[in-house]
């Protein structure tokens, strides 16, 4: 059986509709028994020996005739087919709402006529940057330089926690270098609300809590922290934060504020190479459990390097956490979670 190139499609006649589309989910029907295949579908049928040639080209010549990225899309298509999935190219006539994906993958045992989607897959090479706004409810299929595949699932999430606290009176703090020290702090400040770290030692009975600049700026803005007049309150904290962190501080403060307002407790994620780690439900610091998320604060127009994204996801998985990116827009934050996927 042979196919003919018609623009960016391959048309196959004879009994192609029954043999390829109805039985195995390839292509879209045309008049009679003809079907139109995308180039990657045609390449797969050539590879399997179910098509003999396309305009005289066998598999090797046809694969080499594709556009930039064609060979990587073919590798992902072949892998997903080998895993038992039917899939369609994400393009008009094949699927509704193609979006920015390359393929629409159906649940095992389902096909194009079942109106049910398991994954929307975007194919990239390991050196191809991906805009942040093109991720979310998308699986990123990364083809590395040795043609091995890594699947990264990305989805938009909505943070929600249940931590509640009440400070009867504002804490009083002093700005020292890049932190604030609260002498004789309210008990709830650290024990219930999990702000800061206690300043303690075996040979001392001093009662104090050390706050990060982000924590202090948030508390001051909420009226739960006051500083001596010489420290000028929240403005001085923000200016000190900008001085030591430059543009990162504003993003981190916005993210911190949003997480606290949603009932989560953010703490530094420095040990994990992130901005924050988060706890959804804190009642007492003596019974914390594990943090659930690692959060990295990024600009909304951030370009993800697939290698860096894979590194973040692997690290989070290794410490039993979920990797979440806070993408700061002008008026709000988009929360993007990423994790490894085995289809």
N, C-alpha and C positions, 0 to 999 in steps of 0.2 A: 504494500500500500504506500502511495506517495502523496506528498502534500505540495501545495503551491503557495508561495509567498504572495500576499496581497497587502502591501503596506507593512504594517507591524503585526500582521496576523498570518497564520498558516491555515489554509482551507483544505479540508480532507473530505472526500466523497465516499462512494460505495456504501458500506454498512457502518460508517464511522460513528453515526449517532448512537446506534445500539451498542456497538463494540466499545467505544471510548467514553461517550458522555453518559449514557444510561447505566452502563455497567460499572464505570470507574470514576465518574465525576470530572472528566476532562472537557474543557472547552465550553462553547455555547452553541446551541442549535441554530442552523440556518435553514434554507429551503430544503424540503425533502429529507434525505438522510445525511446531508452535509453538516459539518460542524466547523466552527472557527476556533483555532487554538491560539493561545498566546505563544510567543517564541519559547518561553521556558517550558511550557507544557509540551510543545513539539520536540524540544531538545530531550526531554525525559523519555518520550515515546521512542525517539531515535536511539537513545542510550539503551533502552530495554529491548530494542529490536522489533518493536511493534509497528514502527514506521520504517520504510526502507530508505527514503530520501526525501528531501525538501528542495525542489528546484534543482535536482541532481546532486545536492550536497548530502553526504552522509554525516554521522554524528560529529566527527572531528572538525570537518569544514564548517558545519553549521554552528558549532560552539564558538569557533574562532571568528565567525561573522557578526557576532552580537556587539552591542554597544558597551560602553564602559560600565562595569558592574554586573554584566550579564553572567559571567562565570560564577561570581559569588552568589547571585540569586539562584542559579542552577544548583549549587551545592546545598543550599538550604532547602530548596524545593525537593531535591532527591532525598535528603535526610528525613524530612517530615513524611514523605511518602513511605520511606522504608520503616518508619515508626508506626505505620498503619493509619495515617490521617489522609483524608481527602482535603484538598485545598484549592483555592481559586486565586488568580492574580487580582489584586485590589485595583480594579479599573472599571470604567463604565462598560455596560453590557454584561459584565461578569457578576458584579455585586452592586448593591445599593451603598451609597456613602463610602466611596473608596478611601477618603481621608489621606493620611500620609503613610499608610502601610504599603508594603509590597505584596503581602499575601493575606488572605482571610482563610483561617484554618477551622474546619468543622470538627465537632466532637467525634471520637471514634464511633464508627457505625452510622454516622450521619454524612450527608452530602449537600450539594448546592440547593437542592429542592426542599430541604428540611427547615430552612429559616432559623437556624441555630448556629451560633458562632462560639468556638472555644477560645481562639486567640486571633488578634490582629498583629501580624509580624512585620517588622521593619528590618531590612537586611543592611548591614554595614560592614566594611572592612575594619580591622583593628586601628587603622590610622585615619578613619573618617570621623570628624567631629559631628556631634548631633545637637541641634538647638534644643534647649530645655522645653520650649513650648510645643515641640513635636513629640514629647513623651507623655506618658500617662495613659493607662488602659491599653498599653502597647507592649508587645514583647520585642525586645531588641535581640536580633540574631547576629552575633558578632563572629565573623570569619577571620581567624588569625592568619599569620604569614605561613603557617604550615597546614592551612586548610582545615584546622580543627574548629568546631563550632561551640560557642557558649551562648546560652539563652538567658537573657536578663529580663525579668518581668517588671514593668513599671506601671504604677497606678496612682491616681489621685486619692489622697486620704484626708480624713477630717479629724484632727486631734480632739480628744475628749478625755478628761480626767475627773477625779472626784476628791481632790485634796481641798480641805477647808481649814481655815485658821482664823483666829481673831486676836489682834494685838490691842489690848485695852488702851494703852498709851503709846505714843510714838517712841521708838528707840532713839537714843542719842549717840551719835557717832562722830569720829574724827577722821578726816582724810589724811592718810599717810601713804605717800608714794602712789602706788597703783592699787590701793585697797582702802577700805574703811574699817576701822576698829570700833566696835560698840562695847563700851565698858558697862558692866553690870546690866546685861541685856535682859529683856523680858524672857521668861522661860520658853514661851511659845515660839519665839523667833527662830531658834534652831531646832528645838525638840519636836514641835508640831508642824511648823511651816517649812522646816529644813532649809533655812537661809544660812549661808556661810559655814564656817568651820570654827569649832571652839578652840580658843587659845589655852592650851592646857599643858601641864608638865607634872612630873612626879613630885617635884619639890616645891610646887607653887600652889597657892590657893586663889590666884587671881581669876576673876570671872569675866571673860570677854569672848566676843564672837568676831571673827574676821569676815568681812563681806567683800566680794569682788566688786569692781566698778559697775558692772551690769546689774548685779543684785541691788547695790546701793542706789543707783539711778532710778531703778524701778520703784523701790520702797520710798524714796524721797518724792517721786512724782505722785505716789498714792497717799502721801501724808503720813506714812508709817515710819519715817526716819527724818530726824532733824540734825543739822550740823551747826557748829558754831558760826556766827556771823561772818567771820573771816573766811570761811570755806564757801560761802554764798550758795549753799544748797545744791539743787539738782543741776543747775547750769554749770557749776564748777565740776561736778561729777562727769557730765557729758563732755565738757571741754577736755578734762583730763583723759577720758576714754579715747577721744579722737586723737589726742596727742600721742598716746602710746600704741594705738591700734590703727590709726588713720581711718580709711573708709570702712573697715570691717566693723567698727564699733557700732555705727548706726544700724547696720543690718542685724548685728547680734542683739542689740537692745530691742529692736522691733520684734524680732523672733522671740526673745525672752518674754516680752510683755504679752504677746499673743498666746504663748504657751501657758503662762501663769493665769491669764484671764480665762483660759479654757479649762482650768482646774488641774493642770499638770505641773510638776516640779522639775525645772531644768537645772542641771548641775553641769559643771565643766566636763567636756568630753576630751580634754587634752590627752589623757593617757591612751585614748583610742584614735587620736588624730582627727577628732571631730570638734565642732563648736560646743555641743551639749550632749549629755545623756539625759533621759527623762524618766520620771516616775509618775505613774498615773494615779496612785492612791497612797498617800503618806499620812499615817496617823501618829507615828512615833519613830524617831530615827533609830531606836534600838531594834526595830522590826521592819527594816526597809525592803528586804528582798532584792531581786535584781532589777535594774533599770531595763525598760523595754525597747527604747529607741536610741539610736545615735543620730544626731541632727547636724547637718552642715548648712550654713547660711550662705546663700548665693544670690547674685543679681538675677532678675527675671529673664534677661537675655543671655544667660550663661550658655556656653558651648561645652558639652560633655565630651571629653576624650574617652572612648570606650575602655581604654586600658585603665584609666583612673577610676572610672565607674566600676569596673570589675574588681579593682583593688578595694574600694570602699565596701562593696557588697560582700566580698570574701572576708574582710576584717570583721564586719558586723556579724556575719554568720558564725565566725569563729568564737565570738564572745556571747553568743546566744541573744543577739539583738537584731532589730530591724533597721536598715539604713533609710533615713528620710532626709530629703533636701527641702529646705525652706527657701522658696523663690520669691524674693521681695519685689512686688510691684509698687507702683506709686501709692495705691490706696489699700492694698491688701496683700496677703501672702498665699501663694499656692504651695500645697504640701505634696511632694512627690516621693513615693516610696519605691525602692528598688530591691529586688531579691533574685537569687538564682532560681532557674526553672529547669526541670527535666520534663519535657513534653511527654 
